[in-house]
Amino acid sequence: MNPRRELYTLVGADLLSNLGTRISVVAIPWLVLETTGSPTRMGLVAAAETLPYMLSSALATPWADRFGVRRTSVFVDAASAAAMAVVALAPWLGFGTLLVLVAVAGGLRGIGDRVKHVLFKPAAERAGVPLIRLTSAYDGLARGMTLFGAVLGGLLIDWVGLTRAIWIDAATFAVCALLIGVLVRPPAPAQPAPRERYLRALRGGFAYLRTDRTLLIMLIVVSASNMFANASVAVWIPLWVNQVLGDPAGFGLLLGVFSAGALLGNLLFTLVGTRLPGRATFALGLALSGAPRLLALALSDDLVVVLVVTFLSGIGIAAVNPLLGAALYQRVPEALQTRVLGISGSVAFLGLPVGALLGGWSVALLGLTPALLVMSVACLVLTVAPLLLFRTAADRPAPEPVSPTPA
């Protein structure tokens, strides 16, 4: 198969599974609401999916290395399709069964997302596509898929009904498994990695990440950025919209403007990212994406001002994930990529649940405007100040991997 066509197939299959995930993000809470009418149970279902996703991203990767990355991808997508198909029957199976099924689906998606991303690097190298261009284009497409999938999920529920919408979600995973199983054929490594005991293999991933100061600092600041971003979406922006505009449509408008800025930023970064200084661009992107948004909400009641700052912040965030992704591909040895990418994903997502708690706690303690002022400073300190350390760390070569020991 043509190398570029194989790369496009791999990326397209991954985006298709993302589309299915976005549909389920809308459909499953709606299913719980229709069948139980309980907001508490909606929260339980969300937690039941998120926690296994984060855990499997890191803890299941040694098994993926042993089973084979491509085979793991095909298996977990096929299993995700089966799990979602059974979820469609959840009203007849009971809420407890639904929780178990959603947890299984979340765990499968966690490892599925990680192993597909491991396949990206060799596919890009065979196709002659620079890694920074791939990670930037993928980040933009994934953001677009997030927007489209959320809208499509709501429309599907209206057009074909809740059960059929979940069946369509299941079908996206089945097609993804089929595409990768039939059309993606990575060459076998010249020297297969020796088999390792599970705990030793897992420790090897953690040990490498702990010794690579550059990647560790990048992951810490991205996790902090995610924490403030989630606090904004979950608490601060809705409260500002309610107090200043009094119209919930403003919430959607702000989120849409930020996404539009991010999409434009991804397009620009895909075109020129290979010519930009990575370290400075990463720091500038973080500086623009967080604190200015919070300051605008704290200091202005003018919707136009807030929209402009939000749009520019979206452009800034567009460089962050691609640069982190490229650094992971370039610095982590091939034998450790599945494990290190999985652990890195869990670390980066760690800020999301913390952010939701931080948002509510800060407003309850300080009030909205003081909380926004304090948190804008905290955001700047936690996301940009660590990059002063990154200035020296980024010039260091990647550490040598720990040699795996056969089981």
MIMITOR-287539 format. One record per residue (C-alpha): residue number from 0; x, y, z; residue in three letters. Coordinates in steps of 0.1 Angstrom, whole numbers. Example, Ala and Ser with C-alpha at 12.3 -4.5 7.8 and 13.67 -1.06 7.14 Angstrom:
2
[0,[123,-45,78],'Ala']
[1,[137,-11,71],'Ser']
% end
This chain:
407
[0,[0,0,0],'Met']
[1,[12,35,-7],'Asn']
[2,[28,49,25],'Pro']
[3,[9,81,24],'Arg']
[4,[-24,63,18],'Arg']
[5,[-16,41,48],'Glu']
[6,[-9,71,70],'Leu']
[7,[-41,88,59],'Tyr']
[8,[-60,55,66],'Thr']
[9,[-45,53,101],'Leu']
[10,[-53,89,109],'Val']
[11,[-88,87,94],'Gly']
[12,[-96,55,114],'Ala']
[13,[-85,72,146],'Asp']
[14,[-106,103,139],'Leu']
[15,[-136,80,131],'Leu']
[16,[-132,64,166],'Ser']
[17,[-130,99,180],'Asn']
[18,[-163,107,163],'Leu']
[19,[-179,77,179],'Gly']
[20,[-166,88,213],'Thr']
[21,[-181,123,208],'Arg']
[22,[-214,108,199],'Ile']
[23,[-214,87,231],'Ser']
[24,[-205,117,252],'Val']
[25,[-239,131,242],'Val']
[26,[-259,99,239],'Ala']
[27,[-249,81,271],'Ile']
[28,[-258,109,296],'Pro']
[29,[-290,114,277],'Trp']
[30,[-297,77,280],'Leu']
[31,[-292,79,318],'Val']
[32,[-314,110,320],'Leu']
[33,[-342,93,301],'Glu']
[34,[-341,61,320],'Thr']
[35,[-334,74,356],'Thr']
[36,[-340,111,356],'Gly']
[37,[-310,114,381],'Ser']
[38,[-282,140,377],'Pro']
[39,[-262,121,403],'Thr']
[40,[-263,90,382],'Arg']
[41,[-253,110,351],'Met']
[42,[-222,121,371],'Gly']
[43,[-215,85,381],'Leu']
[44,[-216,73,345],'Val']
[45,[-192,101,335],'Ala']
[46,[-168,91,363],'Ala']
[47,[-172,54,354],'Ala']
[48,[-159,61,319],'Glu']
[49,[-132,86,327],'Thr']
[50,[-113,68,354],'Leu']
[51,[-108,35,335],'Pro']
[52,[-97,56,305],'Tyr']
[53,[-69,73,324],'Met']
[54,[-58,41,341],'Leu']
[55,[-58,19,310],'Ser']
[56,[-38,45,291],'Ser']
[57,[-9,39,314],'Ala']
[58,[-14,4,330],'Leu']
[59,[-24,-16,299],'Ala']
[60,[5,-6,277],'Thr']
[61,[29,-34,286],'Pro']
[62,[3,-59,275],'Trp']
[63,[-1,-40,242],'Ala']
[64,[36,-43,236],'Asp']
[65,[35,-80,242],'Arg']
[66,[4,-86,221],'Phe']
[67,[15,-62,193],'Gly']
[68,[4,-26,189],'Val']
[69,[-15,-31,156],'Arg']
[70,[-33,-62,169],'Arg']
[71,[-42,-45,201],'Thr']
[72,[-57,-16,182],'Ser']
[73,[-79,-39,161],'Val']
[74,[-89,-59,191],'Phe']
[75,[-99,-30,214],'Val']
[76,[-118,-12,187],'Asp']
[77,[-138,-44,179],'Ala']
[78,[-144,-49,216],'Ala']
[79,[-155,-12,220],'Ser']
[80,[-180,-18,192],'Ala']
[81,[-194,-48,210],'Ala']
[82,[-195,-29,244],'Ala']
[83,[-214,0,229],'Met']
[84,[-238,-23,211],'Ala']
[85,[-247,-38,245],'Val']
[86,[-250,-3,260],'Val']
[87,[-278,3,236],'Ala']
[88,[-297,-25,255],'Leu']
[89,[-289,-9,289],'Ala']
[90,[-325,2,297],'Pro']
[91,[-334,-34,299],'Trp']
[92,[-302,-45,317],'Leu']
[93,[-303,-20,346],'Gly']
[94,[-281,9,358],'Phe']
[95,[-255,-13,375],'Gly']
[96,[-248,-32,342],'Thr']
[97,[-246,2,324],'Leu']
[98,[-219,14,348],'Leu']
[99,[-199,-18,342],'Val']
[100,[-203,-15,304],'Leu']
[101,[-193,22,303],'Val']
[102,[-163,14,325],'Ala']
[103,[-152,-13,301],'Val']
[104,[-157,9,271],'Ala']
[105,[-137,37,287],'Gly']
[106,[-109,13,295],'Gly']
[107,[-108,0,260],'Leu']
[108,[-108,34,245],'Arg']
[109,[-79,45,267],'Gly']
[110,[-56,18,254],'Ile']
[111,[-70,21,219],'Gly']
[112,[-61,58,216],'Asp']
[113,[-26,52,229],'Arg']
[114,[-17,24,206],'Val']
[115,[-30,41,175],'Lys']
[116,[-8,71,183],'His']
[117,[22,48,186],'Val']
[118,[15,37,150],'Leu']
[119,[16,73,138],'Phe']
[120,[54,78,140],'Lys']
[121,[65,49,118],'Pro']
[122,[37,56,93],'Ala']
[123,[47,92,91],'Ala']
[124,[84,83,86],'Glu']
[125,[75,59,58],'Arg']
[126,[54,86,42],'Ala']
[127,[80,112,45],'Gly']
[128,[58,135,66],'Val']
[129,[75,157,93],'Pro']
[130,[63,147,127],'Leu']
[131,[55,183,137],'Ile']
[132,[33,186,107],'Arg']
[133,[15,154,114],'Leu']
[134,[9,162,151],'Thr']
[135,[-4,197,142],'Ser']
[136,[-27,185,114],'Ala']
[137,[-40,157,136],'Tyr']
[138,[-47,181,166],'Asp']
[139,[-67,204,143],'Gly']
[140,[-87,176,128],'Leu']
[141,[-94,161,163],'Ala']
[142,[-106,194,175],'Arg']
[143,[-129,197,145],'Gly']
[144,[-141,162,151],'Met']
[145,[-149,170,187],'Thr']
[146,[-171,199,176],'Leu']
[147,[-188,180,148],'Phe']
[148,[-193,148,169],'Gly']
[149,[-210,167,197],'Ala']
[150,[-234,184,173],'Val']
[151,[-239,151,154],'Leu']
[152,[-247,132,186],'Gly']
[153,[-275,156,195],'Gly']
[154,[-289,155,159],'Leu']
[155,[-288,117,157],'Leu']
[156,[-308,113,189],'Ile']
[157,[-334,136,174],'Asp']
[158,[-333,120,139],'Trp']
[159,[-330,82,146],'Val']
[160,[-336,79,183],'Gly']
[161,[-313,72,212],'Leu']
[162,[-308,35,207],'Thr']
[163,[-299,38,170],'Arg']
[164,[-275,67,178],'Ala']
[165,[-256,44,202],'Ile']
[166,[-257,17,175],'Trp']
[167,[-241,42,151],'Ile']
[168,[-214,49,178],'Asp']
[169,[-207,12,179],'Ala']
[170,[-204,10,141],'Ala']
[171,[-177,37,141],'Thr']
[172,[-155,15,162],'Phe']
[173,[-162,-16,141],'Ala']
[174,[-152,3,109],'Val']
[175,[-121,16,126],'Cys']
[176,[-111,-19,135],'Ala']
[177,[-117,-31,100],'Leu']
[178,[-97,-2,84],'Leu']
[179,[-66,-8,105],'Ile']
[180,[-69,-46,103],'Gly']
[181,[-71,-46,66],'Val']
[182,[-53,-15,53],'Leu']
[183,[-25,-7,79],'Val']
[184,[5,-30,77],'Arg']
[185,[35,-17,96],'Pro']
[186,[67,-36,89],'Pro']
[187,[80,-59,117],'Ala']
[188,[109,-44,137],'Pro']
[189,[143,-57,127],'Ala']
[190,[149,-68,163],'Gln']
[191,[118,-76,183],'Pro']
[192,[119,-64,219],'Ala']
[193,[124,-91,244],'Pro']
[194,[95,-101,265],'Arg']
[195,[94,-85,300],'Glu']
[196,[75,-92,332],'Arg']
[197,[45,-68,334],'Tyr']
[198,[57,-48,364],'Leu']
[199,[92,-45,351],'Arg']
[200,[79,-33,317],'Ala']
[201,[57,-7,334],'Leu']
[202,[85,5,356],'Arg']
[203,[106,10,326],'Gly']
[204,[81,35,311],'Gly']
[205,[79,54,344],'Phe']
[206,[117,53,348],'Ala']
[207,[124,68,314],'Tyr']
[208,[99,96,318],'Leu']
[209,[113,104,352],'Arg']
[210,[148,108,338],'Thr']
[211,[137,129,307],'Asp']
[212,[134,163,323],'Arg']
[213,[122,180,292],'Thr']
[214,[92,157,286],'Leu']
[215,[84,158,323],'Leu']
[216,[82,196,325],'Ile']
[217,[62,197,292],'Met']
[218,[37,172,306],'Leu']
[219,[34,190,340],'Ile']
[220,[26,224,324],'Val']
[221,[1,208,299],'Val']
[222,[-16,191,328],'Ser']
[223,[-18,224,346],'Ala']
[224,[-32,241,315],'Ser']
[225,[-58,214,312],'Asn']
[226,[-67,220,349],'Met']
[227,[-74,257,343],'Phe']
[228,[-92,250,310],'Ala']
[229,[-116,225,326],'Asn']
[230,[-123,248,355],'Ala']
[231,[-131,275,329],'Ser']
[232,[-155,253,309],'Val']
[233,[-171,237,340],'Ala']
[234,[-175,268,362],'Val']
[235,[-160,301,354],'Trp']
[236,[-173,308,319],'Ile']
[237,[-209,296,326],'Pro']
[238,[-210,318,357],'Leu']
[239,[-196,348,338],'Trp']
[240,[-222,343,310],'Val']
[241,[-250,340,336],'Asn']
[242,[-240,371,355],'Gln']
[243,[-230,394,326],'Val']
[244,[-251,382,296],'Leu']
[245,[-279,363,312],'Gly']
[246,[-282,342,281],'Asp']
[247,[-269,306,279],'Pro']
[248,[-263,310,242],'Ala']
[249,[-233,331,252],'Gly']
[250,[-216,300,267],'Phe']
[251,[-218,281,234],'Gly']
[252,[-206,312,216],'Leu']
[253,[-175,315,237],'Leu']
[254,[-167,278,234],'Leu']
[255,[-172,280,196],'Gly']
[256,[-150,311,192],'Val']
[257,[-122,294,212],'Phe']
[258,[-125,263,190],'Ser']
[259,[-125,284,159],'Ala']
[260,[-93,301,170],'Gly']
[261,[-77,267,177],'Ala']
[262,[-87,254,143],'Leu']
[263,[-72,285,126],'Leu']
[264,[-41,281,148],'Gly']
[265,[-37,245,138],'Asn']
[266,[-40,254,101],'Leu']
[267,[-13,280,105],'Leu']
[268,[10,258,126],'Phe']
[269,[6,229,102],'Thr']
[270,[19,252,74],'Leu']
[271,[48,270,93],'Val']
[272,[54,249,124],'Gly']
[273,[85,232,110],'Thr']
[274,[102,267,107],'Arg']
[275,[93,279,142],'Leu']
[276,[115,276,173],'Pro']
[277,[99,248,193],'Gly']
[278,[108,259,228],'Arg']
[279,[97,295,224],'Ala']
[280,[65,286,205],'Thr']
[281,[55,261,232],'Phe']
[282,[60,287,259],'Ala']
[283,[42,315,240],'Leu']
[284,[13,292,232],'Gly']
[285,[8,283,269],'Leu']
[286,[11,320,279],'Ala']
[287,[-16,331,254],'Leu']
[288,[-40,302,260],'Ser']
[289,[-47,304,297],'Gly']
[290,[-42,336,318],'Ala']
[291,[-54,362,292],'Pro']
[292,[-88,344,289],'Arg']
[293,[-92,345,327],'Leu']
[294,[-81,382,329],'Leu']
[295,[-106,392,302],'Ala']
[296,[-134,375,321],'Leu']
[297,[-123,392,354],'Ala']
[298,[-118,427,340],'Leu']
[299,[-143,432,312],'Ser']
[300,[-181,430,308],'Asp']
[301,[-178,437,271],'Asp']
[302,[-186,405,251],'Leu']
[303,[-166,417,221],'Val']
[304,[-134,421,242],'Val']
[305,[-139,387,257],'Val']
[306,[-145,371,223],'Leu']
[307,[-114,386,208],'Val']
[308,[-92,375,237],'Val']
[309,[-108,340,236],'Thr']
[310,[-102,337,199],'Phe']
[311,[-65,347,203],'Leu']
[312,[-62,322,232],'Ser']
[313,[-75,295,209],'Gly']
[314,[-48,303,183],'Ile']
[315,[-22,301,211],'Gly']
[316,[-33,266,223],'Ile']
[317,[-30,252,188],'Ala']
[318,[8,249,191],'Ala']
[319,[9,232,225],'Val']
[320,[-3,196,218],'Asn']
[321,[15,192,184],'Pro']
[322,[48,202,200],'Leu']
[323,[43,179,229],'Leu']
[324,[34,151,206],'Gly']
[325,[64,157,184],'Ala']
[326,[87,157,214],'Ala']
[327,[73,124,226],'Leu']
[328,[78,108,192],'Tyr']
[329,[113,122,187],'Gln']
[330,[127,117,222],'Arg']
[331,[112,84,234],'Val']
[332,[130,52,221],'Pro']
[333,[108,30,199],'Glu']
[334,[108,1,223],'Ala']
[335,[93,23,251],'Leu']
[336,[69,44,231],'Gln']
[337,[37,25,239],'Thr']
[338,[44,27,276],'Arg']
[339,[57,63,278],'Val']
[340,[29,76,255],'Leu']
[341,[3,59,277],'Gly']
[342,[18,72,309],'Ile']
[343,[21,107,294],'Ser']
[344,[-15,107,283],'Gly']
[345,[-26,99,319],'Ser']
[346,[-4,127,333],'Val']
[347,[-17,152,308],'Ala']
[348,[-53,143,316],'Phe']
[349,[-48,144,354],'Leu']
[350,[-56,181,355],'Gly']
[351,[-91,176,341],'Leu']
[352,[-109,163,372],'Pro']
[353,[-88,185,395],'Val']
[354,[-99,216,374],'Gly']
[355,[-136,209,379],'Ala']
[356,[-131,209,417],'Leu']
[357,[-108,239,416],'Leu']
[358,[-134,260,397],'Gly']
[359,[-162,254,421],'Gly']
[360,[-140,258,452],'Trp']
[361,[-124,290,441],'Ser']
[362,[-157,308,434],'Val']
[363,[-173,295,466],'Ala']
[364,[-143,309,486],'Leu']
[365,[-136,341,468],'Leu']
[366,[-164,350,445],'Gly']
[367,[-162,350,407],'Leu']
[368,[-142,381,399],'Thr']
[369,[-116,377,427],'Pro']
[370,[-113,340,418],'Ala']
[371,[-106,348,381],'Leu']
[372,[-79,374,391],'Leu']
[373,[-62,350,415],'Val']
[374,[-64,320,391],'Met']
[375,[-51,340,361],'Ser']
[376,[-19,347,381],'Val']
[377,[-18,310,393],'Ala']
[378,[-23,299,357],'Cys']
[379,[6,321,345],'Leu']
[380,[29,308,372],'Val']
[381,[20,271,369],'Leu']
[382,[21,270,331],'Thr']
[383,[49,294,321],'Val']
[384,[73,296,351],'Ala']
[385,[83,259,349],'Pro']
[386,[94,265,313],'Leu']
[387,[123,286,327],'Leu']
[388,[136,252,338],'Leu']
[389,[127,239,304],'Phe']
[390,[150,264,288],'Arg']
[391,[180,245,301],'Thr']
[392,[164,210,300],'Ala']
[393,[154,213,263],'Ala']
[394,[190,215,252],'Asp']
[395,[198,181,269],'Arg']
[396,[197,149,248],'Pro']
[397,[171,124,256],'Ala']
[398,[183,99,282],'Pro']
[399,[193,64,273],'Glu']
[400,[165,39,277],'Pro']
[401,[166,12,304],'Val']
[402,[176,-20,287],'Ser']
[403,[147,-44,289],'Pro']
[404,[153,-77,306],'Thr']
[405,[137,-109,292],'Pro']
[406,[110,-125,314],'Ala']
% end
